[in-house]
Amino acid sequence: MLGLSPLMIGIIRKVKAWFQSRKGPSVVQPYYDIIKLFSKETIVPDQASWVYRVAPYVGLASVVVAGLLVPFFTTRSLGFVGDLIVVIYLLALFRFFMVLAGLDTGSTFGGMGSSRELMISAIVEPTMLMAIFTMALITGTTTLSSISEALAVNGLELVRPALFLATAAFFISLLAENARIPFDNPATHLELTMVHEGMILEYSGKDLAFMEMASWMKLMLFSTILSNVFIPWGVATDLSLVAIAIGLTAILVKVLLISLVVALIESGMAKMRLFRIPNLLTMSFILALLAVTSYYIL
């Protein structure tokens, strides 16, 4: 997942360039960017504390551990009962240290980015929790691999309106959590409009490389959860070579489709004004709430 996440970012950038009638950078350009950052000098602000220094490492470590818990096949590896809750809190740990790092520099733009991130997360986290718990209600388990297996094995038997509502709510959460349009513009150079980029504005060198890798892997992680937990059809149900090959092909195709959808949204929409963002986030929360309600009613 760590190795493929820059490729996903490269595909999104390339597709956006195509929609804008530009040639665009190569799909492997993010790999070159990371290599370049590792060769640059790391500059630490004078007023920064240990929080600023450890945030990139804690962020990358938390996303890597969360990635180990997300199922790539239904046979349990590192998963355990309730691991979906652990994944949510590991991602919250990443955000916690990013917000602290943005505030720790004493930068005005870092403080603005941190406050905006907290405003968005106040609605996104309940939405994400409710969407995933809807899947737990449908399948009767809080283990990610068991949720994936139940949907993959039972086919259309577990398909109900709650599944579609939860999937839509989680996809909106994917865009908000990963600072994508319409919630944030990852390509912006205007400090006053930054959310995620504002928090890491003071980072440079290898610290910035770790922050970028953690953010890219987070997008890949959310796409994998959407692919293998909400729409797990095609996931490997055993460890045979044929099943694993089919499962890997299926998830690569689904992640590619998610990348294309994200690129299409970013090409066809503009970033929303900050005061309008809560409206869309509230709509996603209502979708997640309707998913839970419809499970008991329909």
N, C-alpha and C positions, 0 to 999 in steps of 0.2 A: 504493500500500500504506500509506503514511504517513497519507493522508487517510481511508482506510476503517477503519483499526485502531480508532479511538475508537468507530466505529459498531458494530464487532463486540463491544466491551466493553459498549456500551449494550444490545445485543440480549441478551447473556448475563444482564445484570442485570435486564432486563425479564422475560425468561422465568423466571428464578428468583423474581421477585416474583409472577408468575402462579401458579407452583406453590405458593407460600406464601399464596395468596388475598389478595395485596396489589395495589394499583394499580401501585406502583413508579414510579421516575423515568422520564422520557422517554428514548427510545433515543439522542437527541442530547445528553443531559446531559453525557457526557464532553467534548464540544466546549466547552460552557459552563465546565466545570471548568478546562480548559486556559487558556481566555481569562481566567478569574478569577485563576489562578495567575500569569499574566504581568503582571497589574496589582498583585500583592502585592510587598511588600518582600522582598529576599533577605537572609537573615541567615546569616552564616558563623561557626561556633564559633571562639573565640579560639585554640584549640590546633590547629586544622585547618591542613594544609599545602597545597601546590599540587595534591596528588593529589585532595583533596576538591573543589577548584574545577574541575579539568579532567575529572573522572569523568563528569559528565552529558553533556558534549560528545563525549568519546571513545565513551561508550556508545551515544549516538544515531547517531554517524557510523558505527560498526562495524555496527550493525543495518541502517542505510540501505544501506551498501555490500553487505552480505550479501543484502539484498532485491533489489539490482540483478542478482545472479548467479542468483537462482532463476527458472526459466523460466516465463513466462506463455504462451509458444507454443514449438513445437519448433525453429523457426528460431533459430539462435544470434544472440544480441545481444552481451552482455558476457561470455558463458560461454567457458570454455576447458577443456582437458584437465586433469582433477584439481580442477575448481572446487568439487566437493562437500567436499573436504578444507579448502579455503580458507573455505568457509561455516562449517564446524565451528569452525575456529580464530578466525574473526571473532566468533562467539558466545562463545567462551571468553575472548576479549579483553574483551568486555562484562562478563562475570562477574568477571574478574580485577580490573577497575577498581572494580566495585561492592563487591567484598569489601574491597579496600584502602580505599575511601571509608568503609565501615562501621567499619573499624578505626581510621582516621585521626582520627575525631572524639574518641576516648577515651571514648565512651559505652559503658556496660555492655551495653545492649540492642543497640547496633551490633555490638559484639564477639560477642555470642551469635548474632545473625543471620548474621554472616559465617562463624562456625565451623559453623553448621548448613548453610549454603549449600555450603560446601566438602565437608561430609560427604555431602550429597545428590549433588553433582556428581561425586564420586569413583566412583559407580556409574552415574550417568546418562550421562556422556560415553562410556564404553566401550560401553554399550548402544546409544546413538544411532549411534556409529561403526559398530558391527557390523550394525545394521539397515540403514543406508544402503549399506554395503559388500556386503550381501546383494543389494541391488538392482543394484549394479555387477556382481556375479557373474552374476546372471540375465541381464542385458543385454549384458555384455561391455564396458562402458565406465565411466569415472569422471567423465564429463561429465553434469551434471544434465539438460541439454536433450536429450542423446542417450538417456539412460535413459528420459525421458518419451516421446520419439519412438518408441523400440523397443517399449515397452508399448502405446502408442496405435495404432501401425501394425499390430503383429502380433496384436492382439486377445487371444484366449484361448490362443494358442499358448504364451505365456510364463507363463501362470498355473499355479502349482504351490504345494504346501504352504509352501515357504520364503517366498513372497510374503505369505501370510496371517500367518505367524508374525512376519515382519519388520514388517508394518503394525501388528500388535498391540503389539509392543515399542516401536515409535516413538510410538504414541499414548500409552502410559504415560509415555514420556520427555517428550512434549509437556506433560502435566499437571505433571510434576515440574519441568521446566525453567522453566515459566511460573508456578510457585508457586500452582497451583490445588489445590483439594480433590481427594484426601485428603492431599496432602503439605503444603499450607499453605492458610491462609484469607486471601484478599486483603482481606476486609471486616472482619477482626478489629481490635479496639481493645485487646486484652490483650497488652501488650509481652512478657510471658514466653513467649507461644506464637508470636511472630512469627519469620519467616525472612526473606523478601524485604522486608517492610515494616520490619523492624528495621534493615536496612542503610541505608535512606533516611529514617529517623526524624528526623534532624537537618536534612534539606533543607527549603527553603521557596522561595517565589517562583518565578522562572523556572527555577532549577536543578531544583526539584521537578517543574516542568512538563516539562523535558527528560527527566528520569528516568522519569516516567509515560509519556511518548510513546514512549520507547525500549522500555519493558516491554510496552506495548500492541502496538507494532509487532512485537516479538519473537513474541508469540502469533499475530499475523497471519502472520508469516513461517513459523512452524512449521505452521500450518494450510495455507498455500499449498504447502509442501513435501509435506505429507501428501496434498494434493489432486492436485498436478501431477507428483509423482514416484512415489508409491506407488499411487495410483489415478488415473492420468492420462487415463482415457477421457473424451473430449469436448474435450480440449485442442486448440487450433488447430495444424494441421500445415503450414499455409502462411499467407501474409500477405494473402489475399483478405479482403474485407470480411465476407463470409458466414462464413468460417472463424473470423475474429477475434470476430465477434458471438456465434457458437456457443460459442467457447472462453471468452469472458468470462462468458457466461450460465452455463456449466457450472461454472466455478470459483466464481462467486458462490453458486450453489446448494450446492456441496460445502462451502464455508466456512460457509454458513448452517447446514447440517446438523451440521457439527462444533461450531458454537456451541450448537446445541440439545442435542447430546449432552453437552457440557461443563456446560451449565446443568442438565441432568437429573441428572448425576452429583453436582453440587454441591448439588442440592436433596434428593437421596435418600441422601447419605452425610455422615458427619461427618468432621472432620479427624482423621487417625490420630495416636496418641501418637508422640512423637519416636522412642522406642526401637523402635517397630514399623515405622517407615518403611523401614529397610534390608531388611526381609523382602519388602515389595512391590517394591522396586527390584531386589532379587536375582532375584525371579521374572521381572521384565522382562528382566534380563540373560540368564537361562536361556532365555527365549523367543527372544532374538536369537541366542544360541548354537545353539539348536535349528534356527533358520532357516538358519544357515550349514551346519550338519551335514546337514540334510535336503536341501540343494541338491546335495551330493555323493552322498547315499545314494539319494534318491527321484528 
